[in-house]
Amino acid sequence: ISTVLEDNAGNVLVGIVDGGLAIKKRGGHEFVFYKHDPGDPRSLAHDNISDIVQDFNGDYWISTMGGGIARLSKEHLPEPVFEHYNTSNSGLLSDNIYDLALDSVRNSLWICSSNYINSLDFSTDEINQLQYYTRSNETVGNMSHIFIDSLSRLWIGGNGFCIIDLKNTKEGYECIYFRHKLDEPESKINEKINCIIETKSKDIYLGSQG
């Protein structure tokens, strides 16, 4: 299991690595499983699911490793029909999507792949690439986790982590990049960040691998 979402109505959606999507309706006792069918363009985009979020209208967005992202409207939850967004029909630059993050300020969905960050504007349904720079001109790669905090900052975890203040666009988006171990910055050892959360007191916690 890669991700679990309990929606605002009490339904449970589970993403499974190479196992597709499992849904248990509120009050139900069993999960129903859905998988990609090459012969059905309305089926799940890919069976390797990485994340599931529910947007501000109650619809579901499902990221996959290999099939881009899929939208499932709340009306179609009883009999799922999936709308696909991938590199062949949208502005996505990769079909391997690691993580998703909702942005209520910009009414958008942030999309994280290994080397790119995209945003989907809910008002236009368009997907665009996030353009940013680092003062050191370092390239941020192996990105695997994104998070929007309460101060409208975009946190990106991967080989180290970076912070982008989305409110400050005067000279473009600056990415403040912390690449090496925070407790031993002179060690030159890459820090692998795979989890970022914010507490109610607005403290940020980073989870690392190793």
Phi and psi in degrees as a GROMACS rama.xvg file:
@    title "Ramachandran Plot"
@    xaxis  label "Phi"
@    yaxis  label "Psi"
@TYPE xy
-104.214  -26.687  SER-2
-160.284  148.473  THR-3
-134.119  133.006  VAL-4
-129.026  126.417  LEU-5
-101.34  116.925  GLU-6
-79.0705  -179.798  ASP-7
-73.7138  -2.22645  ASN-8
-108.673  -0.093311  ALA-9
92.6684  4.5267  GLY-10
-77.2317  150.979  ASN-11
-117.164  126.312  VAL-12
-117.305  131.554  LEU-13
-123.925  127.429  VAL-14
-96.7645  136.591  GLY-15
-124.003  136.001  ILE-16
-65.7802  115.968  VAL-17
59.045  18.6727  ASP-18
-122.445  1.17077  GLY-19
80.4036  -151.344  GLY-20
-115.664  134.487  LEU-21
-117.693  134.453  ALA-22
-127.731  130.033  ILE-23
-119.624  117.607  LYS-24
-70.868  152.524  LYS-25
-58.0585  129.765  ARG-26
86.125  -8.7694  GLY-27
-83.5666  170.329  GLY-28
-120.594  -6.98095  HIS-29
-132.834  151.435  GLU-30
-89.4909  144.423  PHE-31
-108.647  133.512  VAL-32
-103.706  140.701  PHE-33
-129.424  135.275  TYR-34
-132.761  165.987  LYS-35
-68.5188  133.887  HIS-36
-121.925  110.451  ASP-37
-56.1587  -24.0501  PRO-38
-89.7956  -2.36312  GLY-39
-125.414  104.276  ASP-40
-66.493  -9.76265  PRO-41
-99.0021  4.41191  ARG-42
-82.0773  178.131  SER-43
-55.7201  141.822  LEU-44
-64.9622  -36.1786  ALA-45
-163.577  154.163  HIS-46
-84.5983  -10.9791  ASP-47
-96.2264  95.658  ASN-48
-95.5699  135.695  ILE-49
-108.366  -31.3912  SER-50
-158.316  155.986  ASP-51
-139.978  130.582  ILE-52
-132.561  157.312  VAL-53
-112.159  125.725  GLN-54
-83.0844  -174.349  ASP-55
-72.0881  -15.2437  PHE-56
-98.5335  -0.66965  ASN-57
94.1216  0.369258  GLY-58
-82.329  161.453  ASP-59
-110.861  141.247  TYR-60
-121.557  128.826  TRP-61
-122.462  119.965  ILE-62
-96.078  144.952  SER-63
-132.247  159.156  THR-64
-98.318  91.0555  MET-65
127.44  -19.7  GLY-66
-126.178  15.2734  GLY-67
72.3548  -137.559  GLY-68
-123.677  158.776  ILE-69
-131.966  143.219  ALA-70
-108.235  131.835  ARG-71
-121.228  113.61  LEU-72
-71.3608  151.254  SER-73
-63.3758  -29.0372  LYS-74
-66.6854  -27.1494  GLU-75
-96.5318  7.48278  HIS-76
-59.5119  -40.1595  LEU-77
-62.1352  -35.6475  PRO-78
-135.653  84.8412  GLU-79
-56.7361  130.982  PRO-80
-127.684  126.685  VAL-81
-108.79  135.964  PHE-82
-101.488  128.989  GLU-83
-100.116  142.722  HIS-84
-127.656  118.95  TYR-85
-145.281  -173.359  ASN-86
-69.9612  -17.0013  THR-87
-91.3435  -16.8986  SER-88
-130.18  8.16726  ASN-89
-150.938  -174.037  SER-90
-82.7088  6.15949  GLY-91
-61.8892  141.324  LEU-92
-103.208  -4.59145  LEU-93
-152.174  147.444  SER-94
-94.4156  -2.09934  ASP-95
-97.8553  98.6024  ASN-96
-107.176  122.881  ILE-97
-89.3023  -35.6204  TYR-98
-156.289  157.353  ASP-99
-130.715  151.15  LEU-100
-147.675  130.02  ALA-101
-81.9875  145.046  LEU-102
-128.981  101.45  ASP-103
-72.0347  -27.9744  SER-104
-67.8416  -42.6519  VAL-105
-101.234  4.91254  ARG-106
49.5564  55.358  ASN-107
-145.02  172.879  SER-108
-122.475  122.977  LEU-109
-87.8728  139.549  TRP-110
-127.759  123.292  ILE-111
-110.982  119.488  CYS-112
-115.085  178.645  SER-113
-60.0585  -41.4506  SER-114
-117.15  0.27412  ASN-115
-139.054  149.54  TYR-116
-118.725  123.751  ILE-117
-113.911  161.211  ASN-118
-131.367  138.195  SER-119
-106.841  118.741  LEU-120
-82.9437  114.979  ASP-121
-64.1996  -27.7847  PHE-122
-75.589  -26.4405  SER-123
-116.375  -13.6004  THR-124
65.4491  21.179  ASP-125
-98.2591  145.224  GLU-126
-112.555  126.695  ILE-127
-128.274  156.282  ASN-128
-85.6162  138.709  GLN-129
-75.6128  122.417  LEU-130
-100.229  126.733  GLN-131
-146.934  171.181  TYR-132
-141.013  157.727  TYR-133
-117.562  143.545  THR-134
-62.7767  -28.7572  ARG-135
-85.4952  -3.09457  SER-136
62.9172  20.5942  ASN-137
-74.6162  147.748  GLU-138
-92.82  127.246  THR-139
-88.0871  120.604  VAL-140
-133.12  177.462  GLY-141
52.5184  42.766  ASN-142
-76.4305  135.473  MET-143
-138.759  -7.06918  SER-144
-148.026  138.884  HIS-145
-133.576  152.388  ILE-146
-153.804  136.767  PHE-147
-106.117  122.431  ILE-148
-92.6501  -179.688  ASP-149
-71.2255  -12.5492  SER-150
-99.2655  15.3129  LEU-151
62.5767  39.1036  SER-152
-105.895  138.451  ARG-153
-95.7086  119.485  LEU-154
-102.534  133.271  TRP-155
-125.576  120.835  ILE-156
-104.504  148.187  GLY-157
176.727  -121.284  GLY-158
-78.0185  90.7995  ASN-159
82.926  -157.544  GLY-160
-151.643  160.531  PHE-161
-136.931  157.882  CYS-162
-124.888  131.162  ILE-163
-124.536  122.318  ILE-164
-81.3462  105.619  ASP-165
-73.0397  -11.475  LEU-166
-82.2504  -20.1049  LYS-167
-106.12  97.8336  ASN-168
-119.361  16.1513  THR-169
-57.5516  -44.0795  LYS-170
-118.666  29.0215  GLU-171
90.0751  169.415  GLY-172
-80.7864  118.45  TYR-173
-91.3086  130.172  GLU-174
-100.573  113.348  CYS-175
-87.6195  114.341  ILE-176
-108.069  124.507  TYR-177
-114.208  105.178  PHE-178
-94.4952  -38.2251  ARG-179
-100.168  169.339  HIS-180
-50.6722  128.431  LYS-181
-66.3278  -32.5117  LEU-182
-87.439  -9.6562  ASP-183
-142.302  65.5496  GLU-184
-62.4102  -23.882  PRO-185
-83.3206  -6.16879  GLU-186
-73.0617  -20.8338  SER-187
63.3151  18.5586  LYS-188
-86.78  126.047  ILE-189
-65.4021  136.048  ASN-190
-95.5193  126.038  GLU-191
-98.0898  104.568  LYS-192
-98.3823  122.447  ILE-193
-126.754  8.5677  ASN-194
-156.148  134.087  CYS-195
-138.563  127.328  ILE-196
-136.117  162.394  ILE-197
-126.818  133.943  GLU-198
-85.2522  171.6  THR-199
-62.5416  -25.9594  LYS-200
-87.5063  9.70905  SER-201
72.2343  19.1937  LYS-202
-80.6399  143.75  ASP-203
-106.169  130.813  ILE-204
-117.451  136.454  TYR-205
-112.874  134.177  LEU-206
-104.627  131.367  GLY-207
-118.428  158.859  SER-208
-105.676  101.677  GLN-209
